[in-house]
Amino acid sequence: KLQAGIGSVIPQRSAVTIAAGATLDINNLGQTVGSLAGAGTVTNSGGTATTLTFGRDDTSTTFSGVFNAATAANLALTKLGAGVFTINSSSDSLFTGALTLNGGTFALDFANVAAPASLTTTAISTASTNITVASTAGLAVGRLVTGTGIAANSYITAINGNIITLNAAATVSGMIAGESLVVSGTSSGKNVGSYTDNLTAVAGPSTLLANYDVSFSHGTMTITPYQLSVDPNTSGPRMVATANNKVYDTNTLATGVIAVRDLLGTDALTASATSAAFDNKNAGPGKTVTFTGVALAGDPTTLANYSLGGVGSLTTTATITPAPATVTAIAETKVFNGLLQTQSATVSGYLEGGNSLTGLAISGLVSQSGVGAYQSNLTSSNPNYRVTLINAPFTIVPNTPAVPETPPNILPPLLPFNHGGGVNPVSIEPGAPAGLSDLRGDGVGVSAPAASADAGGSGGASPLAAERSPSPSGTDGSQQTGNVRNYDLT
């Protein structure tokens, strides 16, 4: 804890940061600093109203701690300089001293707190009914805002971006110094519409109402619809489109949802669109998807409190992934024919019409004319498909001319003939033709020349000869001629 012992003891351009769990106690002694930040506590333990002034160094800071005092009215804050001072505490600040804005911006950020019923701890010294806040989370049109710097019965009448608008309080004129009237009956409301004041007045301290002829000029408060944001990166009430990723399917159709988020208070609405489409059909990441025909739906009263501001479409992004396909080269053997011969392939998964190999931008199938053994080397360059490539061999073999069938080699029978007999001897008169019937009727005769005596006086073997022999036994009386080559004469 740091407690002041002398007024203005802190250098006026010092950047003061109060850590979580730490406390700066001004102790009835006014202090001016360059900037204020941190998550600790600023307090005044003394019994005299005292002001902490900050912002002289013109920087922008955020304070997420709390302001309090032993007596709530004895702590006051003054903002100087051109910077933005943001309060986004998760705990209540319990002080009712004046909050004076003399420069820059004072921002109330309610992102860390539950929806407040009122801003009872904040007194704002400003003539404007517009207050800039860092976040509208937790605020709602129609919520009461009270404080010493805010007129009684002030309600939030509009929230546009980070600006909340309060209904104009009634003003009193013509009073004698030191006397006052307490006015009530200013209009209030939550939902879109016009609300008329019903003003009444009672005498304030040391004032006699009969001394005044009071006239009232009743005003009207108008609450307009809150325009929903379509920026997904902003906070507060907004519409957010989410598109689904898909696999390439040759068209631009998209699917998804539109969510209505962070409406004021407990309000709830839904949104829909008549159509959604990708910017084109091709595969790719981060593609723009446009939802058209956007409309809100829900309780009629709640629906009237919000506006699309003429927005009829929303955009977001999604991905189209390539479709799966398979190309399989066919293992083939072709006979050389002198022409260019091309390997075939099968395709599955191709979604468009026409030639699927061309559509998938397939290359690498074998295309050759000469004899040889080849192998495909498939590639694909269509980004809309994730192609599985299966290669195969392709062979061209020589062309062998047809050879006429060779008749069987028929060996002639062996005819065992000799003069001395032996196995199946045939009697042949020397020099006389053998009967055709002896040689199976083939018209082949056997002849033997006259035997000659050898030196020993014995008869020698006479060489036999086969010859074509005329046959007198043809059925038609004609001669038949034998084929000598059909026989091998031994």
Stockholm file with secondary structure:
# STOCKHOLM 1.0

chainA/1-490         KLQAGIGSVIPQRSAVTIAAGATLDINNLGQTVGSLAGAGTVTNSGGTATTLTFGRDDTSTTFSGVFNAATAANLALTKLGAGVFTINSSSDSLFTGALTLNGGTFALDFANVAAPASLTTTAISTASTNITVASTAGLAVGRLVTGTGIAANSYITAINGNIITLNAAATVSGMIAGESLVVSGTSSGKNVGSYTDNLTAVAGPSTLLANYDVSFSHGTMTITPYQLSVDPNTSGPRMVATANNKVYDTNTLATGVIAVRDLLGTDALTASATSAAFDNKNAGPGKTVTFTGVALAGDPTTLANYSLGGVGSLTTTATITPAPATVTAIAETKVFNGLLQTQSATVSGYLEGGNSLTGLAISGLVSQSGVGAYQSNLTSSNPNYRVTLINAPFTIVPNTPAVPETPPNILPPLLPFNHGGGVNPVSIEPGAPAGLSDLRGDGVGVSAPAASADAGGSGGASPLAAERSPSPSGTDGSQQTGNVRNYDLT
#=GR chainA/1-490 SS CEECSSTTCSCTTCEEEECTTCEEECTTCCEECSEEEESSEEEECSSSCEEEEECTTCCCEEECSEEEESSGGGEEEEECSSSEEEECCSSCCBCCSCEEECSSEEEEBCTTSCCCSCCTTCCEECSCSEEECSBCTTCCTTCEEEETTEEEEEEEEEEETTEEEECCCCCCCSCCTTCCEEEECCCCCSSSEEEECCCEEEECTTCCGGGCCCCCCCCEEEECCEECBCCTTSCSSEEEEEECCEECCSSCBCCEEEEEECCSTTCCCEEECSEEEESSSSCEEEEEEEEESCEEESCHHHHHTEECTTCCEEEEEEEEECEEEEEEECCEEEECCSSCEECCEEEESCCSSSCHHHHTTEECCCEECSSEEEECCCEECCTTEEEEEECCEEEEECCCCCCCCCCCCCCCCEECCCTTCCSSCCCCCTTSCCCGGGGTTSSEEEECCCCCBCTTSSBCCCCCEEEECCCTTCTTSCCCCCCGGGCEEC
#=GC SS_cons         CEECSSTTCSCTTCEEEECTTCEEECTTCCEECSEEEESSEEEECSSSCEEEEECTTCCCEEECSEEEESSGGGEEEEECSSSEEEECCSSCCBCCSCEEECSSEEEEBCTTSCCCSCCTTCCEECSCSEEECSBCTTCCTTCEEEETTEEEEEEEEEEETTEEEECCCCCCCSCCTTCCEEEECCCCCSSSEEEECCCEEEECTTCCGGGCCCCCCCCEEEECCEECBCCTTSCSSEEEEEECCEECCSSCBCCEEEEEECCSTTCCCEEECSEEEESSSSCEEEEEEEEESCEEESCHHHHHTEECTTCCEEEEEEEEECEEEEEEECCEEEECCSSCEECCEEEESCCSSSCHHHHTTEECCCEECSSEEEECCCEECCTTEEEEEECCEEEEECCCCCCCCCCCCCCCCEECCCTTCCSSCCCCCTTSCCCGGGGTTSSEEEECCCCCBCTTSSBCCCCCEEEECCCTTCTTSCCCCCCGGGCEEC
//
